[in-house]
């Protein structure tokens, strides 16, 4: 009986800690897009990024992001862009200082690296 009680006293805290850790695990939601691809949504809101160069353009594009689309706004060094999703080397987001939403090249953005959902080209 002493051995059983001693084992119980030793392993009970270990089991309790494991149960606590498993209970604290966070499962990220999964979204399925129309095309059938799955994106893990880690941030429900836009992610603030900042421009790293002056004269960066925010584009309005009908057929996917590219630099020959209509220029909505010319951004300046340090302007904030709230990025909502990415497609290749482009990000789709809002420039709150200007009130415009469009595409900007990732080459001109800096911020914390995070996984963002993939945009459709028809944003």
Buried (B, 14 or more C-beta within 10 A) or exposed (E): EEEEEEEEEEEEEEEEEEEEEEEEEEEEEEEEEEEEEEBEEEEEEBBEBBBBBEEBBBBBBEEBBEEEBEEBBEBEEEBBBBBBBBBEEBBBBBBBEBEBBBBBBBEBBEBEEEEBBBBEBEB
